[in-house]
């Protein structure tokens, strides 16, 4: 979701270290100019999220639940041995499967997921290799961690404010104005970019350990923009 906030004139003046204050005068609306600036940066993805789960079928719903719980208890025990990876349970679902010809109940199908997250791709990959002995890999996503995104957005904000000031001064010069005065400035942050989804293939449970899936970091594009309105001083 896009974040959007308004900076008042005083705050912008401080951030940009503008020149000495000029007396405000009633400006002609025709001498107002609106424009926008934007800055982007490619950032290495430093956060990995993987979903792994189990699916079973059984004619007895109680037996089905027992199978799911057994596998998930084992998986949680294995996952919690890796301190570098955070783990939480995902959705639990159970639903009936009907005979397509007769329309009668044939069996019950159900499953549950685990969500693994870490800034250490190697540790998460090795843990996935262990868990795939009894669970199936649903998918892997890579993204920018909140801490890194916020740090980069602070740098982009400074760049955007400098770019705004430079453009405002150029506009005033090209329009033959003596100067310009800020009316309004809005900073726009698109928020976290969508995660990069990696292909995941369900694997048959034939071994007590699978080769860890390769995880390539990749990059994401972070953006910061500003829309401003200035008054030209004649």
Secondary structure per residue as TSV (DSSP state, phi and psi in degrees):
chain	resnum	aa	ss	phi	psi
A	1	X	-	360.0	139.4
A	2	X	-	-72.7	133.1
A	3	X	E	-90.9	146.1
A	4	X	E	-150.6	126.2
A	5	X	E	-145.2	160.6
A	6	X	E	-113.2	131.1
A	7	X	E	-100.1	133.0
A	8	X	-	-79.4	172.3
A	9	X	H	-61.0	-41.4
A	10	X	H	-62.7	-43.8
A	11	X	H	-63.7	-44.6
A	12	X	H	-62.4	-39.3
A	13	X	H	-61.1	-40.0
A	14	X	H	-67.0	-47.4
A	15	X	H	-61.1	-37.9
A	16	X	H	-92.7	-2.9
A	17	X	T	50.0	52.9
A	18	X	-	-65.1	165.0
A	19	X	S	-68.8	178.8
A	20	X	S	-52.8	146.3
A	21	X	-	-63.1	135.5
A	22	X	-	-105.4	144.3
A	23	X	-	-63.3	135.0
A	24	X	-	-72.1	138.7
A	25	X	-	-132.5	154.5
A	26	X	-	-66.1	119.2
A	27	X	-	-101.7	151.3
A	28	X	-	-74.5	127.5
A	29	X	G	-54.3	-26.1
A	30	X	G	-71.8	-15.7
A	31	X	G	-97.0	16.6
A	32	X	E	-96.4	139.7
A	33	X	E	-129.4	133.0
A	34	X	E	-112.7	142.1
A	35	X	E	-158.8	170.8
A	36	X	E	-134.8	154.4
A	37	X	E	-135.3	156.3
A	38	X	E	-149.3	146.6
A	39	X	E	-132.2	142.0
A	40	X	E	-129.5	160.6
A	41	X	E	-151.8	135.9
A	42	X	E	-82.4	126.7
A	43	X	E	-124.7	137.2
A	44	X	E	-67.1	132.3
A	45	X	-	-65.9	129.6
A	46	X	-	-125.5	14.5
A	47	X	E	-136.0	132.9
A	48	X	E	-121.3	133.6
A	49	X	E	-124.4	126.3
A	50	X	E	-124.4	142.0
A	51	X	E	-115.2	127.7
A	52	X	E	-136.4	142.4
A	53	X	E	-155.8	-175.6
A	54	X	E	-133.5	145.5
A	55	X	E	-134.6	132.3
A	56	X	E	-133.9	162.5
A	57	X	E	-131.9	144.4
A	58	X	E	-164.4	148.8
A	59	X	S	-72.6	-23.6
A	60	X	S	-102.6	114.8
A	61	X	H	-62.1	-30.6
A	62	X	H	-68.5	-41.6
A	63	X	H	-66.3	-36.6
A	64	X	H	-61.3	-47.1
A	65	X	H	-61.7	-37.3
A	66	X	H	-65.8	-40.3
A	67	X	H	-63.8	-44.1
A	68	X	H	-63.9	-46.4
A	69	X	H	-63.0	-37.9
A	70	X	H	-63.7	-47.1
A	71	X	H	-66.6	-39.4
A	72	X	H	-71.1	-35.9
A	73	X	H	-63.4	-41.5
A	74	X	H	-63.2	-44.6
A	75	X	H	-63.6	-41.9
A	76	X	H	-63.5	-39.0
A	77	X	H	-62.2	-41.8
A	78	X	H	-68.9	-44.9
A	79	X	H	-64.8	-36.0
A	80	X	T	-73.8	-8.1
A	81	X	T	-79.3	-12.1
A	82	X	-	-104.7	99.6
A	83	X	T	-68.1	-20.6
A	84	X	T	-81.3	-4.5
A	85	X	S	-121.8	128.2
A	86	X	E	-88.1	145.5
A	87	X	E	-134.7	141.0
A	88	X	E	-147.3	150.8
A	89	X	E	-77.5	144.9
A	90	X	E	-101.5	-153.3
A	91	X	E	-68.4	144.7
A	92	X	E	-115.4	128.4
A	93	X	E	-139.8	141.0
A	94	X	E	-140.0	133.5
A	95	X	E	-151.7	152.8
A	96	X	E	-78.2	149.5
A	97	X	E	-118.5	119.6
A	98	X	E	-96.4	155.2
A	99	X	-	-70.0	121.8
A	100	X	T	-64.0	-24.3
A	101	X	T	-89.3	-43.5
A	102	X	T	-94.2	-22.5
A	103	X	-	77.5	9.1
A	104	X	S	-94.3	159.8
A	105	X	E	-65.0	125.9
A	106	X	E	-100.6	-45.5
A	107	X	E	-167.0	179.3
A	108	X	E	-114.1	141.3
A	109	X	E	-124.5	139.7
A	110	X	E	-157.1	167.6
A	111	X	E	-171.6	173.2
A	112	X	E	-149.8	155.1
A	113	X	E	-116.5	157.8
A	114	X	E	-117.3	139.8
A	115	X	E	-111.6	121.7
A	116	X	E	-110.9	136.6
A	117	X	E	-137.4	142.6
A	118	X	E	-166.9	154.1
A	119	X	S	-91.5	-2.0
A	120	X	-	-108.6	96.8
A	121	X	H	-63.2	-36.5
A	122	X	H	-66.3	-44.3
A	123	X	H	-62.6	-42.1
A	124	X	H	-66.7	-40.7
A	125	X	H	-62.2	-43.5
A	126	X	H	-65.8	-37.2
A	127	X	H	-66.0	-39.6
A	128	X	H	-61.2	-37.9
A	129	X	H	-59.1	-36.9
A	130	X	H	-73.6	-44.7
A	131	X	H	-68.6	-25.3
A	132	X	T	-71.0	-0.6
A	133	X	T	-64.2	-30.1
A	134	X	T	-133.2	-10.3
A	135	X	S	-119.7	161.1
A	136	X	E	-106.9	137.9
A	137	X	E	-75.4	121.3
A	138	X	E	-88.4	-39.6
A	139	X	E	175.8	161.5
A	140	X	E	-130.9	135.8
A	141	X	E	-127.7	144.8
A	142	X	E	-122.2	143.3
A	143	X	E	-154.5	-179.2
A	144	X	-	-94.9	130.9
A	145	X	-	-64.6	155.7
A	146	X	H	-59.6	-41.3
A	147	X	H	-62.4	-45.9
A	148	X	H	-67.1	-41.7
A	149	X	H	-61.5	-43.8
A	150	X	H	-65.2	-38.3
A	151	X	H	-65.1	-43.3
A	152	X	H	-68.1	-37.9
A	153	X	H	-63.9	-34.6
A	154	X	H	-63.0	-42.2
A	155	X	H	-66.6	-40.9
A	156	X	H	-65.8	-35.5
A	157	X	H	-61.6	-43.6
A	158	X	H	-61.9	-41.2
A	159	X	H	-64.6	-40.3
A	160	X	H	-65.5	-40.5
A	161	X	H	-66.3	-38.9
A	162	X	H	-65.4	-41.7
A	163	X	H	-64.5	-38.1
A	164	X	H	-60.5	-48.4
A	165	X	H	-61.6	-42.6
A	166	X	H	-64.0	-42.3
A	167	X	H	-69.4	-38.8
A	168	X	H	-60.8	-41.2
A	169	X	H	-68.6	-37.4
A	170	X	H	-66.3	-40.3
A	171	X	H	-62.0	-45.6
A	172	X	H	-60.9	-41.9
A	173	X	H	-64.0	-46.9
A	174	X	H	-67.6	-26.6
A	175	X	T	-89.0	4.2
A	176	X	T	71.1	25.1
A	177	X	-	-91.3	154.0
A	178	X	S	-71.8	-27.4
A	179	X	E	-174.1	-168.8
A	180	X	E	-147.6	155.3
A	181	X	E	-132.9	134.4
A	182	X	E	-72.4	131.0
A	183	X	E	-99.5	-48.4
A	184	X	E	-155.5	145.6
A	185	X	E	-139.0	127.1
A	186	X	E	-118.6	129.5
A	187	X	E	-98.5	130.4
A	188	X	E	-116.6	122.9
A	189	X	E	-116.1	118.5
A	190	X	-	-63.0	-15.3
A	191	X	-	88.0	-170.7
A	192	X	S	-64.6	132.0
A	193	X	-	-69.2	156.6
A	194	X	-	-61.5	142.4
A	195	X	-	-65.8	154.2
A	196	X	E	-86.1	119.6
A	197	X	E	-92.4	129.5
A	198	X	E	-100.7	148.1
A	199	X	-	-67.9	134.8
A	200	X	-	-126.6	136.1
A	201	X	-	-113.3	128.7
A	202	X	-	-65.8	134.5
A	203	X	-	-118.0	141.3
A	204	X	-	-68.1	143.8
A	205	X	-	-86.4	83.9
A	206	X	-	-115.3	-5.2
A	207	X	S	-140.9	158.4
A	208	X	S	-82.7	-4.3
A	209	X	-	-155.3	131.0
A	210	X	-	-106.0	156.3
A	211	X	-	-63.5	133.6
A	212	X	-	-58.6	136.1
A	213	X	-	-68.7	138.1
A	214	X	-	-69.6	139.4
A	215	X	-	-127.6	113.9
A	216	X	-	-96.5	134.5
A	217	X	-	-63.1	-57.6
A	218	X	-	72.0	-176.5
A	219	X	E	-134.4	163.5
A	220	X	E	-130.6	153.9
A	221	X	E	-102.1	120.8
A	222	X	E	-101.4	142.1
A	223	X	E	-130.2	150.1
A	224	X	E	-143.9	130.8
A	225	X	E	-129.3	165.7
A	226	X	E	-143.3	140.8
A	227	X	E	-120.3	130.6
A	228	X	E	-130.8	156.2
A	229	X	E	-129.1	126.0
A	230	X	E	-121.3	158.9
A	231	X	E	-110.4	128.2
A	232	X	E	-80.5	133.8
A	233	X	E	-100.5	117.9
A	234	X	-	-91.9	360.0
